[in-house]
Amino acid sequence: MSNNIENLREANLHDESRSRKKLKRKKRRRIFLIIFLLILAVAGFFIWDIYQRASSALKEMNLPINAPNLREEEGSEPLVLGDDPFSILILGIDAEDGGRGRSDAIMVATVNPNLDTTYLLSIARDTLVSIPGFHSTRINHAFAYGGLDLAVETIQNFLNIPIDYHVTLEMDNFYRLVDAFGGVTVYNNLHFWKGGYEFPLGELHLTGDMAYFYARMRFDDPRGDHGRAERQRDILSAMVDELAGVTVITRYQQILDSVGDAMMTNVTLNEMVTMSIGYNRALRNITNLSLAAPGRIMPEFGGMYLIPVPESQRLEMEELLRSHLELD
């Protein structure tokens, strides 16, 4: 009998112990859940705060394209962002002369979500083109003559593709962005000096001031404008890599402030989100293109140094880009 009572007591104690352990586990889970919800709430507020600030900043940077829309002129279906390929013009403006400035960096990207590819075409600033309403001259004069709209119209005519979006960067201010990112890392293929800085061969970590001079050098480069365009692309690619990093979140306000001083665009925040999600793979699979025609002094244009792109090469590039945009 005593054995049975003792066994019963042990069983009760065991049940009490199990109950206490269950209660502790429940309390621990509840604590973990509360902590998790608090983290989510803080993160959610932080993300919402970034979204609100970014949305406000982009409204201040808004610059619509008022040039004739080539898609409409051709009778093409309107662009459906998220499903269709699109194009974006990237202009780097040098306004050192105090005027409107000239687009000394010109790149056109076509992004295809169905092929998961992006083509990034660099156009040398000395490329000979016909500027609507003016005359044939360097392509970078279009922005100086008529701003964004004339630059877009000129490039649409030259490549025979629609320009859907643009990012226009004021280069003197743009390189402040590099400092906002904490610098960028590039691989340098040409040893040179510029602006009091030495740029040796190999991997380099650039501050904003260094990046400015690194991207501007062309006279000591055997490839001239093509070499400079490649260095500009390398800096932009490095900044895209930095954007993917976690540490950039801690600098978002500094980045937004720097972008506000340097950039104008017609891309809305919602469109940026759509691009980053629906076109993520395509934007990370970039093929660099160029119209690598030789330049020369042309007496018929007042002795100006120009790059006349052969029509056969221009047509080949037109066909490639139109096919990538699924226009033919």
C-alpha angles and dihedrals in degrees: 000000000000089000091055092050091048091049090049091051091050090049091050091048090049090050091048090049091050090048092050090049091049090049091050091049091050091049091047091049090048091051091048090048092050091048090047092049090048090051090049091048093050092044090046092051090046092050091044090049090052090047093050093047092045091049091051092047093050092051088058090049095049115131114165124209110244096176117115110283109240093202090059093044091053092046091241122158113269116264114266106202111218094036109038132065114254139190131227129193118214115199125185108201123207108198098171091126089065094242131095089299134223129269099246092168116050123176131164119199124194114195122199118188093186093059094031090229139123124201114205113195120193116205117199113236091232093058111134112238140154111254112209112248093009130053143276112294143118114330092231090064091070093076091046091052100043112359125232097336095055091044090053093046092048094050093044089053093045097050098025092227130116119254106220101175139012139201112198114193126195097217100207090058096032094072090060083072089067089062090048087058091050091251131302134251122229136167113241120210098182128056110222146139125236134162092359092304128114116221107195125190118279136031115355132186108213130202118208093265092048092047090053093057093036091058097042099055115106111131094074092044115096087214092053113192092003090060092048091049090052092053090049090052090049091054092048090048091049090052091051088053090050090051089060091057125097095228091065089072090068090057099044096117093050090047093050091049091050093046090051090059095046112033143063122181144158093221113111123215092251089052090050090053090049091049094049092050106033097035100034097117093043092051091053094051103068127174113194117221134182141178094235099188120148119254129221144174107272115202091192087065096049095275092299119159106243140165110225106198111214111246091235090058093045091051091049091053091045091053092047094051096042090051090049089052089048092236097135 
